[in-house]
Amino acid sequence: MEQTLLDILPAIDDKLVQFNLYLTAGFVGLTLGLIAFILLSRLRYGFRFTRRRRTEEDIQIFLTSYIFEDHTDEDALTAFASHYIQKRGHRQIVLENIVSLHKNLIGESADKLRHLYQQLGLQQYCKQKLYSGYWHEIAKGISELADMGINKYSELIRTFINHPHPTLRSEAQIALLKLKSDAPFSFLDDLKEPLLDWQQLQLARAAYKSHVLTIPNFERWLGSKEESIVIFCLRMISFYGQHSASDTILGLLQHPSAKVREEAIITLRQLETCDAVPMLTNMFANESTDIQLEILRTLPAISDRQSIPFFEQILGVENRRLQLAAARALCQSGQEGKSKVLAIKNNPEHALQQLAATALSYKV
């Protein structure tokens, strides 16, 4: 006799309840396992942190003693090397602490720390990082060698200035800047990769912080085919006030790159190169709005009343941004220019009355 639906339903309900129980038990077990894993991970991390801190404290005590005592017991040095240099983890902690201390020391203390670094053979370990297959490991090795002033590997470091990874390139460039104090920017001769804005900032900051660099004449790289190098050198020329480069910078106003032309205009303004006035007014009509605005910012800084007719001419164009920039330029061109803008402001029938008022309220 065939089973009816009412006979089958109780069996289905039992199986469904049993499945739900198994599923709930599985989720509970998984949750408990996850909690146990998190707790064990935290305990493991806490143990490692405590052990590292204790190791660091012991290393720092030894390093402090080594720096400030006249003589260090050779047996103590041997024992320290045996205990901390043979193990890779401990060795890296020693290295990090020596490099960190060396950055904040000068004179005899720094020399002693550098001697210890070499005596422990740490420079060899740093050099080995340069052969790693990982860019971040190579970058760390380069940084450590540079911070400790190890010049003997400069040529090896130079091979990384065109590396595909920008961070590694930057570390190599900064390292050469530190290690080659007599020619800190010589790597620009061999640079084929672009200098990104943040890389330029790091190089400029490293040069500014160093008190032993021989600052070169950056004019020598203004003919580089890599436009980012030209832009960087223009910024450095401006920062160091290298007025002798003015004639070469004037030539860059004809450069095919709009970015280079714009940076050249900014540099001429900051160097207050008066000879640029005729070239800037002549090139104005053929430039983009951004470069035209830069020209209008520059002319008042390098010329006096001679540019007033030019500014008045720009007031007649349709571009509102250029009109406002020209009005501001007039305000910065002495009393004569300011009077012209004031006359427009006081004329209620003039189409540029509101613009003139805005220009007069502008704070230079």
Buried (B, 14 or more C-beta within 10 A) or exposed (E): EEEEEEEEEEEEEEEEEEEEEEEEEEEEEEEEEEEEEEEEEEEEEEEEEEEEEEBBEBBBEBBEEBBEEEEBEEEEBEEBBEBBBEEEEBBBBBBBBBBEBBEEBEEEBBEBBBEBBEEBEBBEBBBEBBEEEEBEBBBBBBBBBBBBBBEEBBEBBBEBBBBEEBEBBBBBBBBBBBBBBEEBBEBBEEBEBBBBEEBBEBBBEBBEEEEEBEEBEBBBBBEBEBBBBBBBBBBBBBBBEBEEBBEBBBEBBEBEBEBBBBBBBBBBBBBEBEEBBEBBBEBBEEBEEEBBBBBBBBBBBBBEEEBBEBBBEBBEEEEEEBBBBBBBBBBBBEEEBBEBBBEBBEEEEEEBBEBBBBBBEEEE
